[in-house]
Amino acid sequence: MTKNNFWSPYIAGTGLGLTLLATFYIAGWGLGASGAFSLLTSVGMNQVLPDFTRGLSYFSQYLNAASPLKNWMLFEIFGVFLGALSGALFSRNFRFRFIRGSTTGIGMRLFAAVTGGILIGFAGRLARGCTSGVALSGGAQLAMAGWIFVIAMFVGGFIAAAFLRRLWS
């Protein structure tokens, strides 16, 4: 770790690459996170509206397994949470806070975070995968869609940043 308690991007990138390689080798496919949220949504909807949920081809695909909650994606997401928490605790960087600009209130920061989360979740499912699934795993397989997604993601991020920059001033 460096003096500011952040990992070197070279070490973190190497670790991420080795993790991706291990998932291809062990699980037979790469990383991905958005599918876990679709899985949880389908299981939850199935508890409330089982006939309706099983009639939707999008959600029924997650319910075909004998035990959908034993899917490896859920364990992956839980591991990401535990890894982030342990990294923050070991670096002594963990604390509850709202990082925001000096002119931005907590309400606006929460609104922007929730709205952004909903939009990226929708976009991830529209793209048939999140940044880890499409960009990392697709890019590692040299899939054209993965590379196009990464370029579009960065272009979209720069454009959005130009409009939202005032929230951080």
ZASE-141333 format. One record per residue (C-alpha): residue number from 1; residue in one letter; x, y, z. Coordinates in pm, whole numbers. Layout:
{rec NUM, 'a', {X, Y, Z}}
...
END
This chain:
{rec 1, 'm', {0, 0, 0}}
{rec 2, 't', {111, 355, -59}}
{rec 3, 'k', {116, 633, 198}}
{rec 4, 'n', {-242, 736, 106}}
{rec 5, 'n', {-370, 382, 181}}
{rec 6, 'f', {-467, 307, -179}}
{rec 7, 'w', {-343, 2, -364}}
{rec 8, 's', {-113, 45, -657}}
{rec 9, 'p', {-320, 28, -978}}
{rec 10, 'y', {-60, -216, -1115}}
{rec 11, 'i', {-107, -458, -826}}
{rec 12, 'a', {-487, -420, -831}}
{rec 13, 'g', {-500, -465, -1210}}
{rec 14, 't', {-278, -773, -1193}}
{rec 15, 'g', {-497, -918, -918}}
{rec 16, 'l', {-811, -850, -1120}}
{rec 17, 'g', {-659, -1010, -1429}}
{rec 18, 'l', {-556, -1321, -1232}}
{rec 19, 't', {-903, -1339, -1076}}
{rec 20, 'l', {-1062, -1321, -1421}}
{rec 21, 'l', {-828, -1592, -1549}}
{rec 22, 'a', {-915, -1811, -1249}}
{rec 23, 't', {-1290, -1773, -1307}}
{rec 24, 'f', {-1249, -1878, -1671}}
{rec 25, 'y', {-1045, -2178, -1562}}
{rec 26, 'i', {-1249, -2288, -1258}}
{rec 27, 'a', {-1606, -2182, -1341}}
{rec 28, 'g', {-1584, -2200, -1720}}
{rec 29, 'w', {-1687, -1836, -1772}}
{rec 30, 'g', {-1573, -1491, -1668}}
{rec 31, 'l', {-1680, -1237, -1412}}
{rec 32, 'g', {-2020, -1072, -1408}}
{rec 33, 'a', {-2242, -909, -1149}}
{rec 34, 's', {-2566, -783, -1301}}
{rec 35, 'g', {-2703, -1133, -1348}}
{rec 36, 'a', {-2703, -1178, -970}}
{rec 37, 'f', {-2943, -889, -929}}
{rec 38, 's', {-3170, -1027, -1200}}
{rec 39, 'l', {-3158, -1363, -1024}}
{rec 40, 'l', {-3256, -1209, -690}}
{rec 41, 't', {-3533, -1009, -857}}
{rec 42, 's', {-3674, -1318, -1025}}
{rec 43, 'v', {-3667, -1519, -700}}
{rec 44, 'g', {-3837, -1233, -514}}
{rec 45, 'm', {-4099, -1186, -784}}
{rec 46, 'n', {-4160, -1560, -789}}
{rec 47, 'q', {-4248, -1545, -419}}
{rec 48, 'v', {-4507, -1272, -477}}
{rec 49, 'l', {-4639, -1348, -829}}
{rec 50, 'p', {-4525, -1700, -926}}
{rec 51, 'd', {-4747, -1751, -1233}}
{rec 52, 'f', {-4667, -1408, -1374}}
{rec 53, 't', {-4291, -1445, -1311}}
{rec 54, 'r', {-4268, -1792, -1467}}
{rec 55, 'g', {-4458, -1658, -1770}}
{rec 56, 'l', {-4186, -1402, -1839}}
{rec 57, 's', {-3904, -1561, -2035}}
{rec 58, 'y', {-3651, -1313, -1896}}
{rec 59, 'f', {-3713, -1403, -1532}}
{rec 60, 's', {-3808, -1767, -1581}}
{rec 61, 'q', {-3458, -1845, -1711}}
{rec 62, 'y', {-3324, -1781, -1361}}
{rec 63, 'l', {-3581, -2011, -1199}}
{rec 64, 'n', {-3507, -2325, -1401}}
{rec 65, 'a', {-3239, -2444, -1157}}
{rec 66, 'a', {-3331, -2668, -864}}
{rec 67, 's', {-3186, -2416, -616}}
{rec 68, 'p', {-3148, -2077, -784}}
{rec 69, 'l', {-3006, -1918, -468}}
{rec 70, 'k', {-2705, -2151, -486}}
{rec 71, 'n', {-2593, -1981, -807}}
{rec 72, 'w', {-2225, -1887, -809}}
{rec 73, 'm', {-2306, -1524, -903}}
{rec 74, 'l', {-2458, -1462, -560}}
{rec 75, 'f', {-2143, -1591, -392}}
{rec 76, 'e', {-1937, -1372, -625}}
{rec 77, 'i', {-2130, -1059, -521}}
{rec 78, 'f', {-2101, -1153, -154}}
{rec 79, 'g', {-1727, -1201, -204}}
{rec 80, 'v', {-1694, -862, -372}}
{rec 81, 'f', {-1867, -701, -73}}
{rec 82, 'l', {-1648, -886, 179}}
{rec 83, 'g', {-1334, -808, -22}}
{rec 84, 'a', {-1416, -438, -38}}
{rec 85, 'l', {-1501, -428, 332}}
{rec 86, 's', {-1185, -612, 435}}
{rec 87, 'g', {-972, -390, 208}}
{rec 88, 'a', {-1122, -75, 364}}
{rec 89, 'l', {-1078, -214, 716}}
{rec 90, 'f', {-717, -326, 664}}
{rec 91, 's', {-623, 8, 508}}
{rec 92, 'r', {-795, 188, 797}}
{rec 93, 'n', {-1000, 375, 539}}
{rec 94, 'f', {-1342, 253, 650}}
{rec 95, 'r', {-1595, 508, 774}}
{rec 96, 'f', {-1952, 598, 694}}
{rec 97, 'r', {-1960, 920, 494}}
{rec 98, 'f', {-2125, 1095, 202}}
{rec 99, 'i', {-1860, 1209, -40}}
{rec 100, 'r', {-1995, 1514, -216}}
{rec 101, 'g', {-1905, 1857, -345}}
{rec 102, 's', {-1904, 2154, -112}}
{rec 103, 't', {-2218, 2301, -271}}
{rec 104, 't', {-2408, 1972, -296}}
{rec 105, 'g', {-2642, 1870, -18}}
{rec 106, 'i', {-2675, 1513, 109}}
{rec 107, 'g', {-3023, 1485, -45}}
{rec 108, 'm', {-2896, 1578, -392}}
{rec 109, 'r', {-2599, 1341, -352}}
{rec 110, 'l', {-2831, 1053, -257}}
{rec 111, 'f', {-3066, 1136, -544}}
{rec 112, 'a', {-2776, 1140, -792}}
{rec 113, 'a', {-2637, 812, -655}}
{rec 114, 'v', {-2971, 630, -662}}
{rec 115, 't', {-3062, 767, -1006}}
{rec 116, 'g', {-2720, 674, -1142}}
{rec 117, 'g', {-2745, 327, -991}}
{rec 118, 'i', {-3084, 267, -1147}}
{rec 119, 'l', {-2965, 392, -1486}}
{rec 120, 'i', {-2648, 180, -1484}}
{rec 121, 'g', {-2848, -124, -1372}}
{rec 122, 'f', {-3095, -75, -1656}}
{rec 123, 'a', {-2816, -13, -1904}}
{rec 124, 'g', {-2630, -321, -1785}}
{rec 125, 'r', {-2929, -544, -1848}}
{rec 126, 'l', {-3001, -368, -2179}}
{rec 127, 'a', {-2641, -438, -2285}}
{rec 128, 'r', {-2685, -798, -2168}}
{rec 129, 'g', {-2420, -758, -1904}}
{rec 130, 'c', {-2251, -513, -1671}}
{rec 131, 't', {-1907, -360, -1699}}
{rec 132, 's', {-1744, -666, -1545}}
{rec 133, 'g', {-1932, -909, -1767}}
{rec 134, 'v', {-1921, -726, -2099}}
{rec 135, 'a', {-1604, -519, -2063}}
{rec 136, 'l', {-1371, -743, -1861}}
{rec 137, 's', {-1485, -1090, -1961}}
{rec 138, 'g', {-1584, -993, -2316}}
{rec 139, 'g', {-1271, -788, -2367}}
{rec 140, 'a', {-1052, -1071, -2236}}
{rec 141, 'q', {-1208, -1298, -2499}}
{rec 142, 'l', {-1144, -1029, -2764}}
{rec 143, 'a', {-1517, -999, -2828}}
{rec 144, 'm', {-1592, -695, -3042}}
{rec 145, 'a', {-1897, -613, -2825}}
{rec 146, 'g', {-1673, -589, -2518}}
{rec 147, 'w', {-1440, -338, -2680}}
{rec 148, 'i', {-1725, -131, -2825}}
{rec 149, 'f', {-1890, -130, -2483}}
{rec 150, 'v', {-1574, -4, -2312}}
{rec 151, 'i', {-1531, 277, -2564}}
{rec 152, 'a', {-1899, 377, -2537}}
{rec 153, 'm', {-1880, 359, -2156}}
{rec 154, 'f', {-1586, 599, -2141}}
{rec 155, 'v', {-1735, 838, -2397}}
{rec 156, 'g', {-2067, 836, -2209}}
{rec 157, 'g', {-1883, 890, -1881}}
{rec 158, 'f', {-1696, 1192, -2014}}
{rec 159, 'i', {-2016, 1343, -2152}}
{rec 160, 'a', {-2207, 1282, -1828}}
{rec 161, 'a', {-1917, 1424, -1625}}
{rec 162, 'a', {-1933, 1748, -1824}}
{rec 163, 'f', {-2298, 1792, -1725}}
{rec 164, 'l', {-2265, 1673, -1365}}
{rec 165, 'r', {-1936, 1842, -1279}}
{rec 166, 'r', {-2115, 2120, -1087}}
{rec 167, 'l', {-2231, 1863, -828}}
{rec 168, 'w', {-1869, 1819, -722}}
{rec 169, 's', {-1758, 2181, -712}}
END
